[in-house]
């Protein structure tokens, strides 16, 4: 049945529902008021949904031609039928959201540094972002949203609605959902995804599950890219433990800090050759020992720095680094310790220490993935600190060293925005064209498309 046939049937029902004893004067007055309101709305909206409705009503004999008076009785049943038709024809409104717990969310990017951030959508859906985590809202429409979890943990409560479509992308994985409650944790450093499903159902897709793996309430999925393994277990059997409240899920979570400052890339890349390899850097070193072989004070009784950062214990990492001697840690510490120290410093808003740790990572381990990633993180620090020109140099460095790296899309998108700020739309347009070619569905795609407009 097409739309005209459906509306014709509605008209028949409306005629059948008009009682015989309706007061004629009252009916005429209400009919005139309704006709005037609908006609005025159709005119204001330029023949949109209301205009189409009027055309269909004229086609089935319910709506008068221009200049004519209605030839049919109009009462409550008819008004209800037409109201239902209007609702069915009216386009659904795009969802909106508000961010709580952090200042600003430019371009849909939300970073929870020292405390939890929360997103509240207009349909009642909420997303809680753990401290040390970073997420971008890439797309929002009337049915839901597509979100990119860069690192850390997001806890979602998705309001069930007909035709709802929500997704959380974490690395190469995507969690697809219509209405449910679950936690998704992405550890970017080792490529591990964990999904704890508490209510409803979801489907997880990715390189280890190309056809999608469905999860039921009470199940946990853990996918490890490096090992090429996926495991589904019961939350009860797994202890149903959550990551420590108040801490990020990974020591490599990338949360920008607007107050952090860093220098340009020249100083950090000068010592490119002669660095220790990533494998040799962490080989056969006891947990908690110093890089020069001496045991750290109290290290035997405590977890590694990476584990402490993952638990949100940034202060103890910084305190122990200063107790050991910050200079010695930067010069002789392992790659894992430098990465953890940089993360702890960023989350604790110690931009000076974070800059030194990232610079040391690039100087001592230039060929490692963390050494390359440090260029992007330094760029983001100066970008968020108000120096887009210096940030562009860092983004270029990262893209040259790691053109297909995990931050490639983010680096190119941020470079595009930074160039627009410093050089204007014309200067940014070639970067926008390149971004759309490489990342047509990326988080900065809408900005790039806008820049491509004349």
C-alpha positions as CSV (number, residue, x, y, z in Angstrom):
1,X,0.0,0.0,0.0
2,X,1.5,3.3,-1.1
3,X,1.4,6.6,0.9
4,X,-1.7,7.9,-0.9
5,X,-3.6,4.7,-0.4
6,X,-2.7,4.7,3.3
7,X,-3.9,8.3,3.7
8,X,-7.1,7.4,1.8
9,X,-7.7,4.6,4.3
10,X,-7.2,7.1,7.1
11,X,-9.7,9.4,5.5
12,X,-12.3,6.6,5.4
13,X,-11.7,5.8,9.0
14,X,-12.1,9.5,9.8
15,X,-15.5,9.7,8.0
16,X,-16.7,6.6,9.8
17,X,-15.7,8.0,13.2
18,X,-17.6,11.2,13.0
19,X,-20.7,10.9,15.3
20,X,-24.0,12.0,13.9
21,X,-24.9,14.3,16.8
22,X,-21.8,16.6,16.5
23,X,-22.7,20.2,17.1
24,X,-22.5,21.8,13.7
25,X,-21.4,25.3,14.8
26,X,-18.7,23.9,17.1
27,X,-17.5,21.6,14.3
28,X,-17.3,24.4,11.8
29,X,-15.3,26.6,14.1
30,X,-12.8,23.8,15.0
31,X,-12.6,22.8,11.3
32,X,-11.7,26.4,10.2
33,X,-9.1,26.8,13.0
34,X,-7.5,23.5,12.0
35,X,-7.4,24.3,8.3
36,X,-5.9,27.7,9.0
37,X,-3.2,26.3,11.3
38,X,-2.2,23.5,8.9
39,X,-2.3,25.8,5.8
40,X,-0.1,28.3,7.6
41,X,2.4,25.6,8.6
42,X,2.6,24.3,5.1
43,X,3.2,27.8,3.7
44,X,5.9,28.5,6.2
45,X,7.7,25.2,5.5
46,X,7.7,25.6,1.8
47,X,5.7,22.6,0.8
48,X,7.5,20.1,3.1
49,X,5.8,17.3,4.9
50,X,2.7,19.5,5.5
51,X,2.6,20.5,1.8
52,X,2.8,16.8,0.7
53,X,0.0,16.0,3.2
54,X,-2.2,18.7,1.7
55,X,-1.6,17.5,-1.8
56,X,-2.6,13.9,-0.8
57,X,-5.7,15.1,1.0
58,X,-6.8,17.0,-2.1
59,X,-6.2,13.8,-4.2
60,X,-8.5,11.7,-2.0
61,X,-11.1,14.4,-1.8
62,X,-10.6,15.5,1.8
63,X,-8.8,18.8,1.2
64,X,-10.4,21.7,-0.6
65,X,-8.9,23.2,-3.7
66,X,-7.5,26.8,-3.6
67,X,-10.3,29.2,-2.8
68,X,-12.9,26.6,-1.9
69,X,-14.4,25.8,1.4
70,X,-14.2,22.2,2.8
71,X,-17.1,20.0,1.7
72,X,-16.8,17.5,4.6
73,X,-17.6,17.5,8.2
74,X,-14.7,17.6,10.5
75,X,-14.7,16.3,14.1
76,X,-12.5,14.8,16.7
77,X,-12.0,11.5,14.9
78,X,-10.8,13.1,11.7
79,X,-8.5,15.5,13.6
80,X,-6.9,12.5,15.4
81,X,-6.4,10.6,12.1
82,X,-4.8,13.6,10.4
83,X,-2.6,14.2,13.5
84,X,-1.4,10.6,13.2
85,X,-0.6,11.2,9.6
86,X,1.4,14.3,10.4
87,X,3.5,12.5,13.0
88,X,4.2,9.7,10.5
89,X,5.3,12.2,7.8
90,X,7.3,14.5,10.0
91,X,11.1,13.9,9.8
92,X,12.7,12.6,13.0
93,X,14.8,15.1,14.9
94,X,18.6,14.6,15.1
95,X,19.8,13.6,18.6
96,X,21.8,16.1,20.5
97,X,24.1,15.6,23.6
98,X,25.7,17.5,26.4
99,X,29.1,16.8,28.0
100,X,29.6,16.9,31.8
101,X,32.8,16.8,33.8
102,X,35.2,18.3,31.3
103,X,35.5,21.8,29.8
104,X,34.6,21.9,26.1
105,X,34.3,19.2,23.5
106,X,35.6,20.7,20.3
107,X,34.9,18.7,17.2
108,X,33.1,16.0,19.3
109,X,36.4,15.1,21.1
110,X,36.1,14.4,24.8
111,X,39.1,13.6,27.0
112,X,38.6,12.7,30.6
113,X,41.9,13.7,32.3
114,X,41.6,13.7,36.1
115,X,38.0,12.9,36.5
116,X,35.1,11.1,34.8
117,X,33.4,12.7,31.8
118,X,29.8,12.0,31.0
119,X,27.8,12.4,27.8
120,X,24.0,12.7,28.0
121,X,22.0,12.3,24.8
122,X,18.5,13.7,24.3
123,X,17.0,10.2,24.0
124,X,18.2,9.3,27.5
125,X,21.3,7.4,26.5
126,X,24.4,8.1,28.7
127,X,28.1,7.4,28.1
128,X,30.5,7.6,31.1
129,X,34.1,8.0,30.2
130,X,36.7,6.8,32.8
131,X,39.5,9.1,33.8
132,X,42.5,8.9,31.4
133,X,40.2,7.9,28.5
134,X,39.5,9.6,25.2
135,X,36.5,9.4,22.9
136,X,35.2,11.2,19.8
137,X,31.6,11.5,18.8
138,X,32.1,11.0,15.0
139,X,28.5,11.0,13.8
140,X,25.0,11.7,15.3
141,X,21.6,11.4,13.7
142,X,18.0,10.7,14.7
143,X,18.7,7.0,15.2
144,X,21.9,7.1,17.4
145,X,25.6,7.9,17.2
146,X,28.9,6.5,16.1
147,X,31.6,7.0,18.6
148,X,35.4,6.3,18.4
149,X,37.0,5.2,21.6
150,X,40.7,6.1,21.3
151,X,41.8,4.5,24.5
152,X,40.4,3.8,27.9
153,X,36.9,2.7,29.2
154,X,33.4,3.9,28.2
155,X,30.3,2.7,30.1
156,X,27.1,3.0,28.0
157,X,23.5,2.8,28.9
158,X,21.7,3.0,25.5
159,X,18.0,3.7,25.6
160,X,16.1,1.0,23.6
161,X,14.1,2.6,20.7
162,X,12.7,1.4,17.4
163,X,15.3,1.6,14.6
164,X,18.0,2.8,17.1
165,X,21.6,2.4,15.8
166,X,24.6,3.0,18.0
167,X,28.2,1.9,17.6
168,X,31.4,2.2,19.5
169,X,34.6,1.7,17.4
170,X,37.8,0.8,19.2
171,X,40.8,0.4,17.0
172,X,39.8,-2.1,14.3
173,X,36.8,-3.3,16.2
174,X,33.2,-2.1,16.3
175,X,30.6,-2.8,18.9
176,X,27.1,-2.6,17.4
177,X,24.0,-2.1,19.6
178,X,20.4,-0.9,19.6
179,X,19.6,-0.8,23.3
180,X,21.6,-2.2,26.2
181,X,24.1,-1.6,29.1
182,X,27.7,-2.5,28.7
183,X,31.3,-1.4,29.2
184,X,33.9,-1.3,26.4
185,X,37.6,-1.0,27.2
186,X,40.3,-0.5,24.5
187,X,43.9,-0.8,25.4
188,X,45.7,0.8,22.5
189,X,49.2,-0.1,23.6
190,X,48.7,-3.9,23.3
191,X,45.6,-3.9,21.0
192,X,43.2,-5.5,23.5
193,X,39.5,-5.0,23.5
194,X,37.2,-6.0,26.3
195,X,33.4,-5.8,26.3
196,X,31.4,-6.5,29.5
197,X,27.7,-6.9,28.6
198,X,25.3,-6.4,31.5
199,X,21.9,-6.0,29.8
200,X,20.6,-6.5,26.2
201,X,22.8,-7.8,23.4
202,X,25.5,-6.5,21.1
203,X,27.6,-7.7,18.1
204,X,31.3,-7.3,18.0
205,X,33.0,-7.1,14.6
206,X,36.7,-6.8,13.7
207,X,39.7,-8.5,12.2
208,X,39.3,-11.5,14.6
209,X,35.5,-11.7,14.0
210,X,34.7,-10.5,10.5
211,X,31.2,-12.0,10.5
212,X,30.5,-10.6,14.0
213,X,30.3,-12.2,17.3
214,X,27.0,-11.8,19.2
215,X,27.1,-11.4,23.0
216,X,24.3,-12.0,25.5
217,X,23.7,-10.3,28.9
218,X,26.2,-11.6,31.4
219,X,29.0,-12.3,29.0
220,X,32.5,-10.9,28.5
221,X,34.5,-10.8,25.3
222,X,38.2,-10.3,25.2
223,X,40.0,-9.9,21.9
224,X,43.8,-9.7,21.7
225,X,45.2,-8.5,18.4
226,X,48.8,-9.5,19.1
227,X,47.9,-13.0,20.0
228,X,45.2,-13.3,17.4
229,X,42.8,-14.7,20.0
230,X,39.2,-14.0,21.0
231,X,37.6,-15.4,24.2
232,X,34.0,-15.2,25.4
233,X,33.3,-16.0,29.1
234,X,30.8,-15.5,31.8
235,X,31.1,-12.3,33.8
236,X,30.4,-14.3,36.9
237,X,33.2,-16.7,36.0
238,X,35.5,-13.8,35.3
239,X,34.7,-12.2,38.7
240,X,32.7,-9.4,37.0
241,X,35.5,-7.1,38.0
242,X,35.6,-3.6,36.5
243,X,38.8,-1.6,36.0
244,X,39.7,0.4,39.1
245,X,37.3,3.3,39.4
246,X,38.9,6.6,38.6
247,X,41.7,5.1,36.5
248,X,42.2,4.6,32.8
249,X,42.2,1.2,31.2
250,X,45.7,1.6,29.7
251,X,49.0,3.3,30.3
252,X,48.9,4.6,26.8
253,X,45.5,6.4,26.9
254,X,45.9,9.7,25.0
255,X,44.1,12.4,26.9
256,X,45.1,15.9,25.8
257,X,45.8,18.6,28.4
258,X,45.0,22.2,27.4
259,X,47.7,23.5,29.8
260,X,50.5,21.3,28.6
261,X,53.4,23.0,26.7
262,X,56.1,21.4,24.5
263,X,58.7,22.5,22.1
264,X,58.8,21.9,18.4
265,X,60.0,18.6,16.8
266,X,63.6,19.7,16.1
267,X,65.0,19.0,19.5
268,X,63.4,15.6,19.9
269,X,64.4,14.1,16.6
270,X,68.0,15.3,16.6
271,X,69.3,12.1,18.3
272,X,67.6,9.7,15.8
273,X,70.3,7.1,15.5
274,X,71.9,4.8,18.1
275,X,68.8,4.3,20.2
276,X,68.2,1.0,22.0
277,X,65.7,-1.3,20.2
278,X,62.2,-1.8,21.7
279,X,62.9,-5.5,22.3
280,X,66.3,-4.9,24.0
281,X,64.8,-2.1,26.1
282,X,62.5,-4.2,28.1
283,X,64.3,-7.6,27.9
284,X,65.0,-9.6,31.1
285,X,64.5,-6.6,33.4
286,X,62.8,-7.5,36.7
287,X,59.6,-5.6,37.4
288,X,60.3,-2.6,39.5
289,X,64.0,-2.6,38.9
290,X,65.9,0.5,37.7
291,X,67.2,0.7,34.2
292,X,70.8,0.7,35.5
293,X,70.1,-2.5,37.5
294,X,69.7,-1.0,40.9
295,X,66.4,-1.9,42.7
296,X,64.0,1.0,43.2
297,X,63.0,1.8,46.8
298,X,60.0,-0.3,47.7
299,X,59.6,-1.5,44.1
300,X,59.6,-5.2,45.1
301,X,56.3,-4.7,47.0
302,X,54.5,-2.6,44.4
303,X,53.1,-3.1,40.9
304,X,54.8,-1.7,37.8
305,X,54.3,1.9,36.7
306,X,52.1,0.8,33.8
307,X,49.8,-1.1,36.2
308,X,49.6,1.9,38.5
309,X,48.7,4.3,35.7
310,X,46.0,1.8,34.5
311,X,44.6,1.9,38.1
312,X,44.7,5.7,38.1
313,X,47.5,6.0,40.6
314,X,49.4,8.8,38.8
315,X,50.8,10.4,42.0
316,X,52.8,7.4,43.1
317,X,54.5,7.1,39.7
318,X,55.5,10.7,39.7
319,X,56.7,10.5,43.3
320,X,58.8,7.4,42.7
321,X,60.3,8.9,39.5
322,X,61.3,12.0,41.5
323,X,62.6,9.8,44.4
324,X,64.8,7.7,41.9
325,X,65.9,10.9,40.2
326,X,63.9,12.2,37.3
327,X,67.0,12.7,35.2
328,X,68.2,9.2,35.7
329,X,64.8,7.7,34.8
330,X,64.7,9.8,31.6
331,X,68.3,8.8,30.7
332,X,68.3,5.1,31.7
333,X,64.7,4.0,32.3
334,X,63.0,1.3,30.2
335,X,60.7,2.1,27.4
336,X,57.7,0.9,29.4
337,X,58.6,3.2,32.3
338,X,59.0,6.2,30.1
339,X,55.6,5.6,28.5
340,X,54.0,5.2,31.9
341,X,55.7,8.3,33.3
342,X,54.6,10.4,30.3
343,X,51.0,9.2,30.7
344,X,51.0,9.7,34.5
345,X,52.4,13.3,34.0
346,X,49.7,14.1,31.4
347,X,46.9,12.9,33.5
348,X,48.2,14.6,36.6
349,X,48.6,17.9,34.6
350,X,52.4,17.9,34.8
351,X,53.0,19.0,31.3
352,X,56.7,19.8,32.0
353,X,57.4,16.2,33.0
354,X,55.2,14.8,30.2
355,X,57.2,16.8,27.6
356,X,60.5,15.5,29.0
357,X,59.4,11.9,29.1
358,X,58.0,12.0,25.5
359,X,61.1,13.7,24.2
360,X,63.3,11.1,25.9
361,X,61.2,8.4,24.4
362,X,61.8,9.8,20.9
363,X,65.5,10.3,21.6
364,X,66.2,6.9,23.0
365,X,63.7,4.7,21.1
366,X,63.1,6.5,17.8
367,X,62.2,3.4,15.8
368,X,59.6,2.0,18.1
369,X,55.9,2.5,17.9
370,X,55.9,4.4,21.2
371,X,58.8,6.6,19.9
372,X,56.8,7.5,16.8
373,X,53.6,8.0,18.8
374,X,55.4,10.5,21.0
375,X,55.6,12.9,18.1
376,X,51.8,12.9,17.8
377,X,51.3,13.3,21.5
378,X,53.7,16.2,21.7
379,X,51.9,17.8,18.7
380,X,48.5,17.4,20.5
381,X,50.0,18.9,23.6
382,X,51.1,22.1,21.9
383,X,48.0,22.2,19.8
384,X,45.7,22.1,22.9
385,X,48.0,24.5,24.6
386,X,47.3,27.2,21.9
387,X,50.3,26.8,19.5
388,X,48.8,25.3,16.3
389,X,51.8,26.3,14.2
390,X,54.2,24.2,16.3
391,X,51.6,21.4,16.4
392,X,51.6,21.2,12.6
393,X,55.4,20.4,12.6
394,X,54.8,17.6,15.1
395,X,51.9,16.2,13.1
396,X,54.0,16.2,9.9
397,X,56.8,14.4,11.8
398,X,54.4,11.7,13.0
399,X,52.8,11.3,9.5
400,X,56.3,11.0,7.9
401,X,57.4,8.4,10.4
402,X,54.1,6.4,10.7
403,X,51.9,7.2,7.7
404,X,49.6,4.2,8.4
405,X,50.0,4.4,12.2
406,X,47.1,4.3,14.7
407,X,47.1,8.1,14.9
408,X,47.4,8.8,11.2
409,X,43.8,9.9,10.7
410,X,43.8,12.0,13.9
411,X,47.1,13.6,13.0
412,X,46.0,14.6,9.5
413,X,42.6,15.9,10.8
414,X,44.2,17.9,13.5
415,X,46.8,19.3,11.0
416,X,44.0,20.4,8.7
417,X,42.2,22.2,11.6
418,X,45.5,23.8,12.8
419,X,46.4,25.0,9.2
420,X,43.0,26.5,8.8
421,X,43.5,28.4,12.1
422,X,46.9,29.7,11.1
423,X,46.6,30.1,7.3
424,X,42.9,30.2,6.5
425,X,40.5,28.0,4.5
426,X,42.5,28.1,1.2
427,X,45.6,26.8,2.9
428,X,43.7,24.0,4.6
429,X,41.7,22.9,1.5
430,X,44.4,20.6,0.0
431,X,44.7,18.9,3.4
432,X,41.0,18.5,3.5
433,X,41.0,16.9,0.1
434,X,43.7,14.4,1.2
435,X,41.9,13.7,4.4
436,X,38.6,12.8,2.6
437,X,40.5,10.6,0.1
438,X,42.2,8.6,2.9
439,X,39.5,8.8,5.6
440,X,36.1,9.4,4.0
441,X,34.3,8.3,7.2
442,X,36.9,9.7,9.7
443,X,36.1,11.9,12.7
444,X,37.2,15.0,10.8
445,X,35.3,14.2,7.6
446,X,32.5,16.8,8.2
447,X,35.1,19.5,8.8
448,X,37.0,18.5,5.7
449,X,33.8,18.5,3.6
450,X,33.0,22.0,4.8
451,X,36.4,23.2,3.9
452,X,36.0,21.9,0.3
453,X,33.0,24.1,-0.2
454,X,33.7,27.2,-2.3
